């Protein structure tokens, strides 16, 4: 294993064929990430077939997010023990095994086990992809590469529900897994042939206490907030608050321990870099805004405005597609102009759209929702990859795996917190509205309460967006302090 892992400092980056490496990463990641949303449309069918409650079937989503949240922080340690090829191919093999188990599952328990195994593979993939890009691309070309990855991250989950609906119209839900399977196998074969090792195997010391604290910390927070966000367990439910408390305490102990270790599992010292710290907070805000719209808009369109499922899907699809398609463009613009000319306008768009969403009414047309959601998607694309690339550019080479693991973990945590927080705010707004009407059981009043609740939730989202805009004003362009390439690095245009 040591022989196959080339020392990073000895790699001739100029002569590395980057295209085959990128193709290997993109093929595998696309279908792994697509799988996150592919199953959601089939939940109703699964409830009927396996005779389980909605709160039980939700574990197929919550469990997936939980495993990813636990595994991502550990990738910083694993990338020191395994080569790029071993990490990527191993992750895809795990994902493929999980896919097979899901496809042939005779009962819900087996399906859940397969789903968790799938999540294990997915959780290992994203940090490996981002870390590889940092290693094979010079700073002035990373934006375009990260933008291409952004296309996968945004495009795959956007078409997931639509593709799932088409498959379910003609075939059994098991085909959601069987159709993915050949592409996963192809990714493994392709990577086995073309993917090269670009990382150094250092075999860092494994601190098992850190692994345990990380699992309890990030796992507890993701599980607690995800449980609260499902609606089946409120904030006062022991399942929720005990998990969150255990998670927070464990996370505090984890951070303290990492600061004391000579070889930390996850080096939290990356937060001493100012742009990385600002990006971490901005990323949390952006992810919360993204997931608030993913959760709240379908509920508003279906329950508040009485749109059909087809019309709701139609309204939300363009935004997701455009978000993915413009990510490579924003990446190239980042390489040329830096982050400020993208991130500041992106956060301004976020503020404006959140304001519009906080003022929706029964008279808001579906065309307006399409325009607003598409505009929001463009704004988020202008923020996500440029800020992450800029933050990671500031790190030294030894911190790449730690930085990518932290940013990917924060996305999972922010998603769980965002869903739980905004659903809670929406529910509170609904309750306040219904308490002031004469007939709270009326269909019209229930619809009005949904609109009122969503308005309240997006008002809070507007506050977060304003905070994000303030942070964006402090974003500055960074360059890796220790980057070396076989040819001189050209200074990017400012």
Secondary structure, DSSP 8 states (H G I E B T S, - for coil): -TTTS--GGG--GGG--HHHHHHHHHHHHHHHHHHHHHTGGGHHHHHHHHT--HHHHTHHHHHHHHHHHHHHHHHHHHHHHS-HHHHHHHHHHHHHHHHHHHHH-SSHHHHHHHHHHHHHHHHHHHHHHHHHHHHHS-GGGHHHHHHHHHHHHHHHHHHHHHHHHHHHHHS-TTHHHHHHHHHHHHHHHHHHHH----S--------HHHHHHHHHHHHHHHHHHHHHHHSSS-TTSHHHHHHHHHHHHHHHHHHHHHHH-TT-SS-GGGGGSHHHHHHHHHHHHHHHHHHHHHHHHHHIIIIIS---HHHHHHHHHHHHHHHHHHHHHHHHHHHHH-SHHHHHHHHHHHHHHHHHHTT--TT--HHHHHHHHHHHHHHHHHHHHHHHHHHHHTS-GGGHHHHHHHHHHHHHHHHHHHHHHHHHHHHHHHHHHHHTSS-TT-HHHHHHHHHHHHHHHHHHHHHHHHHHHHHHTT------TT---SS-------
